[in-house]
Amino acid sequence: MSQLFANWYDFFMKPLEKKKFKRIREELLAKATGSVLELGSGTGINFLYIRKML
């Protein structure tokens, strides 16, 4: 996929991300320990949460 698609995808998903997914990501990634391997990283939105853990 192109960077353009990734930018637009994140733009359109932002309302849902703020309302629902942000909490889910924080809860799931708070439980992660050790090394983290992100498979199928998509637009990379989880990287923000993973960096907070490090």
N, CA, C and O atoms as a Tripos MOL2 file, in Angstrom:
@<TRIPOS>MOLECULE
protein
  216   215    54     0     0
PROTEIN
NO_CHARGES

@<TRIPOS>ATOM
      1 N           0.8400   -1.1910    0.0000 N.3       1 MET1
      2 CA          0.0000    0.0000    0.0000 C.3       1 MET1
      3 C           0.8790    1.2460    0.0000 C.2       1 MET1
      4 O           2.0220    1.2200    0.4560 O.2       1 MET1
      5 N           0.3420    2.2950   -0.5010 N.am      2 SER2
      6 CA          1.1010    3.5400   -0.5660 C.3       2 SER2
      7 C           0.9760    4.3290    0.7420 C.2       2 SER2
      8 O           0.0720    4.0970    1.5450 O.2       2 SER2
      9 N           1.8960    5.2550    0.9280 N.am      3 GLN3
     10 CA          1.8500    6.1390    2.0970 C.3       3 GLN3
     11 C           0.5760    6.9710    2.0760 C.2       3 GLN3
     12 O           0.0130    7.2700    3.1290 O.2       3 GLN3
     13 N           0.1260    7.3410    0.9070 N.am      4 LEU4
     14 CA         -1.1120    8.1180    0.7680 C.3       4 LEU4
     15 C          -2.2940    7.3600    1.3410 C.2       4 LEU4
     16 O          -3.1060    7.9320    2.0680 O.2       4 LEU4
     17 N          -2.4000    6.0780    1.0200 N.am      5 PHE5
     18 CA         -3.4760    5.2560    1.5680 C.3       5 PHE5
     19 C          -3.3930    5.2160    3.0920 C.2       5 PHE5
     20 O          -4.4060    5.3610    3.7770 O.2       5 PHE5
     21 N          -2.1900    5.0210    3.6190 N.am      6 ALA6
     22 CA         -2.0070    4.9540    5.0690 C.3       6 ALA6
     23 C          -2.4400    6.2550    5.7340 C.2       6 ALA6
     24 O          -3.0960    6.2270    6.7750 O.2       6 ALA6
     25 N          -2.0860    7.3740    5.1560 N.am      7 ASN7
     26 CA         -2.4760    8.6710    5.7260 C.3       7 ASN7
     27 C          -3.9860    8.8510    5.7260 C.2       7 ASN7
     28 O          -4.5560    9.2970    6.7210 O.2       7 ASN7
     29 N          -4.6300    8.5140    4.6390 N.am      8 TRP8
     30 CA         -6.0880    8.6550    4.5650 C.3       8 TRP8
     31 C          -6.7950    7.6530    5.4690 C.2       8 TRP8
     32 O          -7.8040    7.9760    6.0970 O.2       8 TRP8
     33 N          -6.2650    6.4490    5.5290 N.am      9 TYR9
     34 CA         -6.8580    5.4250    6.3870 C.3       9 TYR9
     35 C          -6.8630    5.9070    7.8420 C.2       9 TYR9
     36 O          -7.8900    5.8490    8.5170 O.2       9 TYR9
     37 N          -5.7230    6.3760    8.3100 N.am     10 ASP10
     38 CA         -5.6400    6.8770    9.6890 C.3      10 ASP10
     39 C          -6.5720    8.0690    9.9010 C.2      10 ASP10
     40 O          -7.1830    8.1960   10.9630 O.2      10 ASP10
     41 N          -6.6840    8.9380    8.9050 N.am     11 PHE11
     42 CA         -7.5680   10.1030    9.0040 C.3      11 PHE11
     43 C          -9.0200    9.6750    9.2080 C.2      11 PHE11
     44 O          -9.7110   10.1980   10.0840 O.2      11 PHE11
     45 N          -9.4750    8.7300    8.4020 N.am     12 PHE12
     46 CA        -10.8690    8.2930    8.4980 C.3      12 PHE12
     47 C         -11.1350    7.4230    9.7280 C.2      12 PHE12
     48 O         -12.2640    7.3720   10.2170 O.2      12 PHE12
     49 N         -10.1250    6.7540   10.2200 N.am     13 MET13
     50 CA        -10.2810    5.8980   11.3980 C.3      13 MET13
     51 C         -10.1190    6.6670   12.7090 C.2      13 MET13
     52 O         -10.4140    6.1260   13.7750 O.2      13 MET13
     53 N          -9.6620    7.9020   12.6530 N.am     14 LYS14
     54 CA         -9.3660    8.6810   13.8580 C.3      14 LYS14
     55 C         -10.5360    8.7550   14.8460 C.2      14 LYS14
     56 O         -10.3170    8.5320   16.0370 O.2      14 LYS14
     57 N         -11.7650    9.0570   14.4120 N.am     15 PRO15
     58 CA        -12.8750    9.1040   15.3840 C.3      15 PRO15
     59 C         -13.0790    7.7730   16.1080 C.2      15 PRO15
     60 O         -13.2770    7.7510   17.3230 O.2      15 PRO15
     61 N         -13.0330    6.6820   15.3770 N.am     16 LEU16
     62 CA        -13.2030    5.3640   15.9860 C.3      16 LEU16
     63 C         -12.0100    5.0300   16.8840 C.2      16 LEU16
     64 O         -12.1750    4.4360   17.9490 O.2      16 LEU16
     65 N         -10.8320    5.4090   16.4550 N.am     17 GLU17
     66 CA         -9.6230    5.1870   17.2450 C.3      17 GLU17
     67 C          -9.7360    5.8930   18.5990 C.2      17 GLU17
     68 O          -9.4320    5.3060   19.6380 O.2      17 GLU17
     69 N         -10.1690    7.1410   18.5800 N.am     18 LYS18
     70 CA        -10.2870    7.9150   19.8250 C.3      18 LYS18
     71 C         -11.3580    7.3560   20.7530 C.2      18 LYS18
     72 O         -11.1650    7.3210   21.9680 O.2      18 LYS18
     73 N         -12.4780    6.9200   20.1970 N.am     19 LYS19
     74 CA        -13.6040    6.4620   21.0090 C.3      19 LYS19
     75 C         -13.4400    5.0490   21.5420 C.2      19 LYS19
     76 O         -13.8490    4.7670   22.6680 O.2      19 LYS19
     77 N         -12.8550    4.1650   20.7640 N.am     20 LYS20
     78 CA        -12.8740    2.7580   21.1340 C.3      20 LYS20
     79 C         -11.5000    2.0910   21.1200 C.2      20 LYS20
     80 O         -11.0800    1.5050   22.1180 O.2      20 LYS20
     81 N         -10.8160    2.1790   20.0070 N.am     21 PHE21
     82 CA         -9.5890    1.4090   19.8340 C.3      21 PHE21
     83 C          -8.4540    1.8540   20.7460 C.2      21 PHE21
     84 O          -7.6440    1.0230   21.1580 O.2      21 PHE21
     85 N          -8.3720    3.1390   21.0710 N.am     22 LYS22
     86 CA         -7.2880    3.6310   21.9220 C.3      22 LYS22
     87 C          -7.2770    2.8850   23.2590 C.2      22 LYS22
     88 O          -6.2260    2.4300   23.7100 O.2      22 LYS22
     89 N          -8.4220    2.7650   23.8760 N.am     23 ARG23
     90 CA         -8.5200    2.0710   25.1600 C.3      23 ARG23
     91 C          -8.1440    0.5930   25.0160 C.2      23 ARG23
     92 O          -7.4260    0.0440   25.8520 O.2      23 ARG23
     93 N          -8.6230   -0.0290   23.9710 N.am     24 ILE24
     94 CA         -8.3300   -1.4420   23.7350 C.3      24 ILE24
     95 C          -6.8330   -1.6460   23.5290 C.2      24 ILE24
     96 O          -6.2470   -2.5600   24.1100 O.2      24 ILE24
     97 N          -6.2180   -0.8150   22.7180 N.am     25 ARG25
     98 CA         -4.7790   -0.9300   22.4740 C.3      25 ARG25
     99 C          -3.9840   -0.7410   23.7580 C.2      25 ARG25
    100 O          -3.0560   -1.5010   24.0330 O.2      25 ARG25
    101 N          -4.3410    0.2640   24.5420 N.am     26 GLU26
    102 CA         -3.6280    0.5190   25.7970 C.3      26 GLU26
    103 C          -3.7300   -0.6680   26.7420 C.2      26 GLU26
    104 O          -2.7380   -1.0600   27.3550 O.2      26 GLU26
    105 N          -4.9200   -1.2420   26.8640 N.am     27 GLU27
    106 CA         -5.1090   -2.3830   27.7560 C.3      27 GLU27
    107 C          -4.3340   -3.6100   27.2860 C.2      27 GLU27
    108 O          -3.6830   -4.2800   28.0870 O.2      27 GLU27
    109 N          -4.4030   -3.9020   26.0020 N.am     28 LEU28
    110 CA         -3.7040   -5.0760   25.4710 C.3      28 LEU28
    111 C          -2.1890   -4.9230   25.5560 C.2      28 LEU28
    112 O          -1.4890   -5.8430   25.9780 O.2      28 LEU28
    113 N          -1.6930   -3.7700   25.1580 N.am     29 LEU29
    114 CA         -0.2480   -3.5810   25.1310 C.3      29 LEU29
    115 C           0.3440   -3.3600   26.5200 C.2      29 LEU29
    116 O           1.5460   -3.5410   26.7090 O.2      29 LEU29
    117 N          -0.4670   -2.9760   27.4810 N.am     30 ALA30
    118 CA          0.0220   -2.8410   28.8540 C.3      30 ALA30
    119 C           0.4210   -4.1980   29.4210 C.2      30 ALA30
    120 O           1.2380   -4.2840   30.3380 O.2      30 ALA30
    121 N          -0.1610   -5.2540   28.8670 N.am     31 LYS31
    122 CA          0.1340   -6.6070   29.3370 C.3      31 LYS31
    123 C           1.3510   -7.2120   28.6480 C.2      31 LYS31
    124 O           1.8360   -8.2620   29.0680 O.2      31 LYS31
    125 N           1.8500   -6.5700   27.6020 N.am     32 ALA32
    126 CA          2.9810   -7.1090   26.8490 C.3      32 ALA32
    127 C           4.2590   -6.9970   27.6700 C.2      32 ALA32
    128 O           4.5150   -5.9780   28.3120 O.2      32 ALA32
    129 N           5.0470   -8.0500   27.6390 N.am     33 THR33
    130 CA          6.3380   -8.0390   28.3320 C.3      33 THR33
    131 C           7.4060   -8.6070   27.4100 C.2      33 THR33
    132 O           7.0980   -9.2740   26.4220 O.2      33 THR33
    133 N           8.6550   -8.3390   27.7400 N.am     34 GLY34
    134 CA          9.7520   -8.8780   26.9400 C.3      34 GLY34
    135 C           9.8240   -8.2280   25.5800 C.2      34 GLY34
    136 O           9.5130   -7.0470   25.4290 O.2      34 GLY34
    137 N          10.2280   -8.9870   24.6030 N.am     35 SER35
    138 CA         10.3230   -8.4830   23.2360 C.3      35 SER35
    139 C           8.9480   -8.5220   22.5830 C.2      35 SER35
    140 O           8.1700   -9.4500   22.8040 O.2      35 SER35
    141 N           8.6610   -7.5180   21.7890 N.am     36 VAL36
    142 CA          7.3780   -7.4360   21.1070 C.3      36 VAL36
    143 C           7.6240   -7.5190   19.6070 C.2      36 VAL36
    144 O           8.4210   -6.7570   19.0610 O.2      36 VAL36
    145 N           6.9470   -8.4330   18.9510 N.am     37 LEU37
    146 CA          7.0100   -8.5690   17.5000 C.3      37 LEU37
    147 C           5.6540   -8.1850   16.9420 C.2      37 LEU37
    148 O           4.6550   -8.8570   17.1980 O.2      37 LEU37
    149 N           5.6210   -7.1180   16.1890 N.am     38 GLU38
    150 CA          4.3810   -6.6400   15.5870 C.3      38 GLU38
    151 C           4.2540   -7.2680   14.2100 C.2      38 GLU38
    152 O           5.0490   -6.9620   13.3220 O.2      38 GLU38
    153 N           3.2790   -8.1330   14.0130 N.am     39 LEU39
    154 CA          3.0440   -8.7740   12.7220 C.3      39 LEU39
    155 C           1.9090   -8.0590   12.0060 C.2      39 LEU39
    156 O           0.8880   -7.7390   12.6150 O.2      39 LEU39
    157 N           2.0820   -7.8150   10.7420 N.am     40 GLY40
    158 CA          1.0240   -7.1330    9.9950 C.3      40 GLY40
    159 C           0.7810   -5.7560   10.5620 C.2      40 GLY40
    160 O          -0.3500   -5.4280   10.9190 O.2      40 GLY40
    161 N           1.8110   -4.9460   10.6530 N.am     41 SER41
    162 CA          1.7450   -3.6680   11.3660 C.3      41 SER41
    163 C           0.8290   -2.6340   10.7340 C.2      41 SER41
    164 O           0.5390   -1.6090   11.3500 O.2      41 SER41
    165 N           0.3740   -2.8850    9.5270 N.am     42 GLY42
    166 CA         -0.5580   -1.9480    8.8990 C.3      42 GLY42
    167 C           0.0380   -0.5600    8.7950 C.2      42 GLY42
    168 O           1.1210   -0.3950    8.2340 O.2      42 GLY42
    169 N          -0.6460    0.4390    9.3230 N.am     43 THR43
    170 CA         -0.1430    1.8110    9.2720 C.3      43 THR43
    171 C           0.7730    2.1250   10.4470 C.2      43 THR43
    172 O           1.3030    3.2320   10.5420 O.2      43 THR43
    173 N           0.9580    1.1770   11.3250 N.am     44 GLY44
    174 CA          1.9070    1.3520   12.4330 C.3      44 GLY44
    175 C           1.3590    2.0410   13.6660 C.2      44 GLY44
    176 O           2.1320    2.5170   14.4980 O.2      44 GLY44
    177 N           0.0720    2.1050   13.8020 N.am     45 ILE45
    178 CA         -0.5130    2.8440   14.9230 C.3      45 ILE45
    179 C          -0.1420    2.2660   16.2930 C.2      45 ILE45
    180 O          -0.0670    3.0050   17.2740 O.2      45 ILE45
    181 N           0.0890    0.9590   16.3660 N.am     46 ASN46
    182 CA          0.4750    0.3610   17.6510 C.3      46 ASN46
    183 C           1.8560    0.8020   18.1120 C.2      46 ASN46
    184 O           2.1590    0.7450   19.3040 O.2      46 ASN46
    185 N           2.6980    1.2430   17.1760 N.am     47 PHE47
    186 CA          4.0590    1.6210   17.5480 C.3      47 PHE47
    187 C           4.0680    2.7330   18.5940 C.2      47 PHE47
    188 O           4.9640    2.7750   19.4370 O.2      47 PHE47
    189 N           3.0910    3.6280   18.5520 N.am     48 LEU48
    190 CA          3.0150    4.7000   19.5530 C.3      48 LEU48
    191 C           2.8590    4.1180   20.9600 C.2      48 LEU48
    192 O           3.4620    4.6120   21.9130 O.2      48 LEU48
    193 N           2.0710    3.0970   21.0790 N.am     49 TYR49
    194 CA          1.8190    2.4790   22.3820 C.3      49 TYR49
    195 C           2.9940    1.6110   22.8170 C.2      49 TYR49
    196 O           3.3120    1.5430   24.0040 O.2      49 TYR49
    197 N           3.6290    0.9570   21.8740 N.am     50 ILE50
    198 CA          4.7880    0.1180   22.1910 C.3      50 ILE50
    199 C           5.9400    0.9830   22.6740 C.2      50 ILE50
    200 O           6.6400    0.5990   23.6120 O.2      50 ILE50
    201 N           6.1540    2.1320   22.0620 N.am     51 ARG51
    202 CA          7.2390    3.0470   22.4650 C.3      51 ARG51
    203 C           7.0470    3.5070   23.9050 C.2      51 ARG51
    204 O           8.0270    3.6800   24.6300 O.2      51 ARG51
    205 N           5.8070    3.7060   24.3290 N.am     52 LYS52
    206 CA          5.5390    4.1250   25.7040 C.3      52 LYS52
    207 C           5.9720    3.0520   26.7050 C.2      52 LYS52
    208 O           6.3180    3.3600   27.8450 O.2      52 LYS52
    209 N           5.9500    1.7890   26.2690 N.am     53 MET53
    210 CA          6.3270    0.6750   27.1540 C.3      53 MET53
    211 C           7.8330    0.6060   27.3510 C.2      53 MET53
    212 O           8.3030    0.1390   28.3890 O.2      53 MET53
    213 N           8.5930    1.0670   26.3640 N.am     54 LEU54
    214 CA         10.0410    0.9090   26.4060 C.3      54 LEU54
    215 C          10.7160    1.8950   27.3140 C.2      54 LEU54
    216 O          11.9400    1.8760   27.4460 O.2      54 LEU54
@<TRIPOS>BOND
     1     1     2 1
     2     2     3 1
     3     3     4 2
     4     3     5 am
     5     5     6 1
     6     6     7 1
     7     7     8 2
     8     7     9 am
     9     9    10 1
    10    10    11 1
    11    11    12 2
    12    11    13 am
    13    13    14 1
    14    14    15 1
    15    15    16 2
    16    15    17 am
    17    17    18 1
    18    18    19 1
    19    19    20 2
    20    19    21 am
    21    21    22 1
    22    22    23 1
    23    23    24 2
    24    23    25 am
    25    25    26 1
    26    26    27 1
    27    27    28 2
    28    27    29 am
    29    29    30 1
    30    30    31 1
    31    31    32 2
    32    31    33 am
    33    33    34 1
    34    34    35 1
    35    35    36 2
    36    35    37 am
    37    37    38 1
    38    38    39 1
    39    39    40 2
    40    39    41 am
    41    41    42 1
    42    42    43 1
    43    43    44 2
    44    43    45 am
    45    45    46 1
    46    46    47 1
    47    47    48 2
    48    47    49 am
    49    49    50 1
    50    50    51 1
    51    51    52 2
    52    51    53 am
    53    53    54 1
    54    54    55 1
    55    55    56 2
    56    55    57 am
    57    57    58 1
    58    58    59 1
    59    59    60 2
    60    59    61 am
    61    61    62 1
    62    62    63 1
    63    63    64 2
    64    63    65 am
    65    65    66 1
    66    66    67 1
    67    67    68 2
    68    67    69 am
    69    69    70 1
    70    70    71 1
    71    71    72 2
    72    71    73 am
    73    73    74 1
    74    74    75 1
    75    75    76 2
    76    75    77 am
    77    77    78 1
    78    78    79 1
    79    79    80 2
    80    79    81 am
    81    81    82 1
    82    82    83 1
    83    83    84 2
    84    83    85 am
    85    85    86 1
    86    86    87 1
    87    87    88 2
    88    87    89 am
    89    89    90 1
    90    90    91 1
    91    91    92 2
    92    91    93 am
    93    93    94 1
    94    94    95 1
    95    95    96 2
    96    95    97 am
    97    97    98 1
    98    98    99 1
    99    99   100 2
   100    99   101 am
   101   101   102 1
   102   102   103 1
   103   103   104 2
   104   103   105 am
   105   105   106 1
   106   106   107 1
   107   107   108 2
   108   107   109 am
   109   109   110 1
   110   110   111 1
   111   111   112 2
   112   111   113 am
   113   113   114 1
   114   114   115 1
   115   115   116 2
   116   115   117 am
   117   117   118 1
   118   118   119 1
   119   119   120 2
   120   119   121 am
   121   121   122 1
   122   122   123 1
   123   123   124 2
   124   123   125 am
   125   125   126 1
   126   126   127 1
   127   127   128 2
   128   127   129 am
   129   129   130 1
   130   130   131 1
   131   131   132 2
   132   131   133 am
   133   133   134 1
   134   134   135 1
   135   135   136 2
   136   135   137 am
   137   137   138 1
   138   138   139 1
   139   139   140 2
   140   139   141 am
   141   141   142 1
   142   142   143 1
   143   143   144 2
   144   143   145 am
   145   145   146 1
   146   146   147 1
   147   147   148 2
   148   147   149 am
   149   149   150 1
   150   150   151 1
   151   151   152 2
   152   151   153 am
   153   153   154 1
   154   154   155 1
   155   155   156 2
   156   155   157 am
   157   157   158 1
   158   158   159 1
   159   159   160 2
   160   159   161 am
   161   161   162 1
   162   162   163 1
   163   163   164 2
   164   163   165 am
   165   165   166 1
   166   166   167 1
   167   167   168 2
   168   167   169 am
   169   169   170 1
   170   170   171 1
   171   171   172 2
   172   171   173 am
   173   173   174 1
   174   174   175 1
   175   175   176 2
   176   175   177 am
   177   177   178 1
   178   178   179 1
   179   179   180 2
   180   179   181 am
   181   181   182 1
   182   182   183 1
   183   183   184 2
   184   183   185 am
   185   185   186 1
   186   186   187 1
   187   187   188 2
   188   187   189 am
   189   189   190 1
   190   190   191 1
   191   191   192 2
   192   191   193 am
   193   193   194 1
   194   194   195 1
   195   195   196 2
   196   195   197 am
   197   197   198 1
   198   198   199 1
   199   199   200 2
   200   199   201 am
   201   201   202 1
   202   202   203 1
   203   203   204 2
   204   203   205 am
   205   205   206 1
   206   206   207 1
   207   207   208 2
   208   207   209 am
   209   209   210 1
   210   210   211 1
   211   211   212 2
   212   211   213 am
   213   213   214 1
   214   214   215 1
   215   215   216 2
@<TRIPOS>SUBSTRUCTURE
     1 MET1         2 RESIDUE 1 A MET
     2 SER2         6 RESIDUE 1 A SER
     3 GLN3        10 RESIDUE 1 A GLN
     4 LEU4        14 RESIDUE 1 A LEU
     5 PHE5        18 RESIDUE 1 A PHE
     6 ALA6        22 RESIDUE 1 A ALA
     7 ASN7        26 RESIDUE 1 A ASN
     8 TRP8        30 RESIDUE 1 A TRP
     9 TYR9        34 RESIDUE 1 A TYR
    10 ASP10       38 RESIDUE 1 A ASP
    11 PHE11       42 RESIDUE 1 A PHE
    12 PHE12       46 RESIDUE 1 A PHE
    13 MET13       50 RESIDUE 1 A MET
    14 LYS14       54 RESIDUE 1 A LYS
    15 PRO15       58 RESIDUE 1 A PRO
    16 LEU16       62 RESIDUE 1 A LEU
    17 GLU17       66 RESIDUE 1 A GLU
    18 LYS18       70 RESIDUE 1 A LYS
    19 LYS19       74 RESIDUE 1 A LYS
    20 LYS20       78 RESIDUE 1 A LYS
    21 PHE21       82 RESIDUE 1 A PHE
    22 LYS22       86 RESIDUE 1 A LYS
    23 ARG23       90 RESIDUE 1 A ARG
    24 ILE24       94 RESIDUE 1 A ILE
    25 ARG25       98 RESIDUE 1 A ARG
    26 GLU26      102 RESIDUE 1 A GLU
    27 GLU27      106 RESIDUE 1 A GLU
    28 LEU28      110 RESIDUE 1 A LEU
    29 LEU29      114 RESIDUE 1 A LEU
    30 ALA30      118 RESIDUE 1 A ALA
    31 LYS31      122 RESIDUE 1 A LYS
    32 ALA32      126 RESIDUE 1 A ALA
    33 THR33      130 RESIDUE 1 A THR
    34 GLY34      134 RESIDUE 1 A GLY
    35 SER35      138 RESIDUE 1 A SER
    36 VAL36      142 RESIDUE 1 A VAL
    37 LEU37      146 RESIDUE 1 A LEU
    38 GLU38      150 RESIDUE 1 A GLU
    39 LEU39      154 RESIDUE 1 A LEU
    40 GLY40      158 RESIDUE 1 A GLY
    41 SER41      162 RESIDUE 1 A SER
    42 GLY42      166 RESIDUE 1 A GLY
    43 THR43      170 RESIDUE 1 A THR
    44 GLY44      174 RESIDUE 1 A GLY
    45 ILE45      178 RESIDUE 1 A ILE
    46 ASN46      182 RESIDUE 1 A ASN
    47 PHE47      186 RESIDUE 1 A PHE
    48 LEU48      190 RESIDUE 1 A LEU
    49 TYR49      194 RESIDUE 1 A TYR
    50 ILE50      198 RESIDUE 1 A ILE
    51 ARG51      202 RESIDUE 1 A ARG
    52 LYS52      206 RESIDUE 1 A LYS
    53 MET53      210 RESIDUE 1 A MET
    54 LEU54      214 RESIDUE 1 A LEU
